[in-house]
Amino acid sequence: MRSFRSDRRGAALALAVYATVVIGALVAATFFAAWLELKNGENSLAAAQAFAAAEAGIEDLSNSWNSSVFDTMTPGASLALPVVSLIPGVRYTDTLSRLNAEVFLTRATGERFGPGGVLARRTLARFSRLTNPTAVVRAALTTLGPLTVSGQVQVSGADSIPPGWAPWCPPADTALPGVSEPGGLVSTLPNCAMASCVGGNPPLQIDTALKAPTLTRLGDLDFAQLFATADVSVSGTLNGIRPQLSVSPVPGQCDRSDSTNWGEPLVMVPPHPCSTYFPIIAAQGGTTIYGGRGQGTLLANGDLDVAGGFDFQGAVVVAGRLTLSGTGGRFHGGVIVLGAAGGSSSLGGQGLVTYSSCALKRASGGAGRPIPLTERSWVQWY
Amino acid sequence: MRLNPSGRQGLALVELLIGLVLFALVGALVQVTLFRESRLARARSELIGLTGTLRLGAALLPGELRELGAAGDIITIGADSLTYRALRTAGLACQVSPNEILVSTTLLGGFRQLQPGRDSLLLFIEGDSPSAADDSWLPLPLFGVATGRVCGGRPALGLATTLDTVLTPLARIHLDAPLRTFEVMQLRLYPSGGQFWLGARSVSAGETIQPVLGPLTGAGLQLTYLDSTGTLAVGPASVRSVQLVVRGTTSHPVVSGGGSGPLAFKQDTISTEVLLRNAPGQ
């Protein structure tokens, strides 16, 4: 007799297997879709990081513009700059091309790396125009605020060549006024009675058209823009401003990272590594400079006190008051005092302010700044 | 007499009924589970599609708009439409004559290749003074593109155009001069096939509108134009940033509540703000 149990033809197993397969397929499909979604999200994130890295590359190059290298590139030349890592796996590479005398093209490629290589890459570009901060110098000293000249100060509008600069300077240009002011602001004290210590053509010029907006414009940039993008920012009391050479990674180069290095205006033969460094210096209000030397464009957004025989070649724009005392300061180039916060500027001691077209040109030419072209400078290069 | 000649034992009616009932119950459970899983899978697929739509919108629209400037690049603005000059390529003009501009291919980048009849040119004019105050971009037509040209020893493209040398003397063009190309584009929300889409068309090429993103809701594209102070811009020239809101919807109604809820269209929203990189004041 055959057993009933052994002869059954059940469907439960088949049904269970069928259901398991179908449900498994649905779960797998859902998992796959979720995995694709995750990968899409990761790709979007990588693309955004690559884009942000490229944009950082554009801005970083503009903000760390190396005038002595970039400004001297010949038209048509390109320069690939070192790779910069922002965070692990994200980096950018800048390439700078000089198109003509004025216009540069910066291309920045941002990349996002993963374990298997590059996940995303994006290239952005910007056309920039080289602009040089050119102060509106109409006299050796231009002031919009009260000014007292005393002591052994000398102010001269005769075009002078700074000591040792003759090989790099053209012949002296025509003389400018010694002091230019809107009227009634300048007083002299013995030993400078009757402005005997002021020379120029004429020694004292009254110019009622002098206005702050004109004097705070330095080429295509205004005072605030230039102040914000200065190479050096200083405040407080500064002792021993002098050129500094780097120790590492490459020793013997002009150390632009040192805020007390304002170039070398005195040692020209043989050329000092900092002889071609003309920084734009942003001095906070209340800065006191005691001794030392420098060159470039000195911007003070408040009062500036100078003593101790400080030598400076280039343009000086002081938003507040300027005080020279003791062994004073010796300025070759041009000095503009806006006197914005009231109070009287005082030139005393053994100060010297003399006009120098050569110092102004070198300071301006050595401090080029890239500004984006008028409209449509920013490019998605892909 | 044997009732079962084969010797096999049959099922009693009760057993058969129980078996049928159990089979029906299990089958019904499986069927319900499969149906629910199917609806959930479809809902997941639709939601993933919706997310993809929004993600695409977040990538496409800023990419298209962030290169805009303010000097005539934005032509008309609307709450759900925008007509603008889309900048497509950039390069440098290494030689300029009244009828042709040579563009170096060694420094040529952008969204796509140049297309005569669709693209126009913008040539950077340096101006006379060393200041940027008199710099400008000169719009020019593009009639044709010739390959295989050489410019200063570099491979170049020849762009056929017409330059009015009376208005713009060649001496004012400082080579190598930046050159951009653009086409006039329109983006707008539009209905098609009972659904709403973000459509795009090249106005320059005379195209009809084509869907690029969707489906969206009836208010699926909301554009708000801001000036440099962050307040509503009074006109295209003052636009410095654009706030974008994209509201997507599923293509079909989908379930919710673990697969047992009612069918309904699902919606999701993404919003972002695009700063116009080429507009002054940014």
Interface residues (C-beta under 8 A of the other chain):
Chain A: M1 R2 F4 D7 A11 A12 L15 Y18 A19 V22 I23 L26 A29 T30 A33 A34 L36 E37 N40 G41 S44 A47 P75 G76 S97 L99 N100 A101 E102 V103 L105 R107 T123 A125 F127 R129 T131 G219 D220 I371 L373 T374 E375 R376 S377 W378 V379 Q380 W381 Y382
Chain B: G7 R8 Q9 F23 V26 G27 V30 T33 L34 E37 S38 L40 A41 R44 S45 I48 T51 G52 R55 A58 A59 G63 R66 E67 G69 A70 A71 D73 L87 A90 L92 L107 G109 G110 F111 L122 F124 E126 P130 S131 A132 A133 D135 S136 W137 G152 H174 L175 D176 A177 P178 R180 R277 N278 A279 P280
